[in-house]
Amino acid sequence: MSVRLYVGNLPQSFDAKELEALFTSVGEGVRFKAVNDRDTGASRGFGFANVDSQAMAETVIEQLNGKEFGDSTLRIELYERRDARTPASGSDRRPGAAPTAARKANNKVVHADNVDSEAPDPRWSGELSKLKALLANQTVGV
């Protein structure tokens, strides 16, 4: 069973071979992949390592977590999938922020380049079309 580790606090520029040598000094079977920025290709400061067993993962964490690498102190811990984490209440992650309700998606036009004084306000055009549809569906009992 493969165990995934989060490797954080990597220097902005580092030699991948040096880091692989560091992992190999702990034991064989450690595979590392750095996460790079899509646009620039520069390191984002973290990556993931896969090891063959839970015992090897604990050994890597014990020996390398907090170790100096380049000009940074490595942070190594077991990787926890995002969907496995407890979801925060609301989307605001600031401490003490009130939970927010999910907003309903409205396709509103809030600005128009060509202003027609005879045309209805574009901010209300969606509501106006709903009212017109309701009126068209009503039957008049005469």
N, C-alpha and C positions, 0 to 999 in steps of 0.2 A: 504494500500500500504506500503510495507516494504522499508525502506531507509537504504542504506549501508553507513557506516562511516569508514574512514581510521583512525587507532589508531597507531601512530608512536612514536618513541623515548622511547620505553619500555626498562627497564633494562634487562641485559643479563639473570639474574635469578630473577624471581618474582613469587609470590604466586597468582595463577589464582583466588582463592577464594577472596583474598583481592581486586583484580581488579573488580571482579563481584560485590562485596559489594560496591565499589566505584560507579559503574554504577547504581546499585539498589538504592543508596542514591539519585540519580537524579530522578528516576522514574522506574516503573515496565515495563517489556517488552523489556529490552535491552539484547541482546544475543551477546556474544563475542567469537571469535575464534582466537587464536594466531597462527602465522605462524612459524613453526619450521624447522630447517635444516634437510634435508632428511638423511644425513649420521650420524650426531652426535645427532640429536634430541634436540639440544639446541635452544633457542629462537633466531629468526633472528632480533628481535627488533621492530617488528610491528605485527599488526593483524587487524581484521575487526570486527565491531560491526553492528548488524542489529537492527533497532528500528522500531516501528509500524507506525509512522507518521512523516511527515516533521516537525511539531511543536516540537515533542519529539527530533528529530535530532538537531534542532536549540538549544533546551534547553541543551542537552548534550554537544554540542560544546561550548556554552556560559559558562557553569559551569565548564567544565573539561579541556578545551584547555588551556595549560599553567600551569596547576596544577602540583605540585610536587608529584611524585609517585616513591617510592624507592629512588634512587639517580639520577633520571632523571625528566625532565619536559615533560609532555605528550603533544603530538601534535595530535589534533583531527580535522578532516575536512571531508567534504562530499567526498565520493569515486567517482572518475571519471574513467570510463573504459578506458583502453589503446586505443582501437580502436576508441573511441570518441574524443581522443585528436587530435590536429592538428599535422600531421606528420612532422617531421623535414626534411629539405631539405638535402638529402644525409643521409648516415648512421653515419657520424662523429658528435658526440655531443659536441665536444670542441668548445668554443666560437671563432668565426672568421674563423673556418675551411671551406674550399671550399666544395661545394656539390660534391659528387662523383657519377659517373655513375655506374649503375649496371653492374657487370662483367658477361660475358658469361662463363658458366661452360664448361671447357675443361678437358677431362680426359687425362691428359698428364702424361707421366712417365718421371720424371726428374732424376731418379737414377736407375741404374741396377747393381745387384751384379755380374752377369756374363757378362763380356764385350766380345763381339765377334767383331773382327776387320772387318769382312766381312758384318756384319749386319748394317742396317742403324741406324743413331742416333735415339734413342728411343724418344727424344723430338720432332722429326719430323715424327714419324711413322703414326700419325693420318692424317697429310697432305699428306704423301706419299700414303696411302691407298686411299684417295680421288682422287689423280692424277691418280692412276692406274685404278680406276673405270671410270673416265672420258675418259681415253685412250681406255678402253675396249668397251665403248659405242659408240665411234666414228666409222663411216663407211668410208672406203677408196673408193673414186670414181675412179676406173681404167677403 
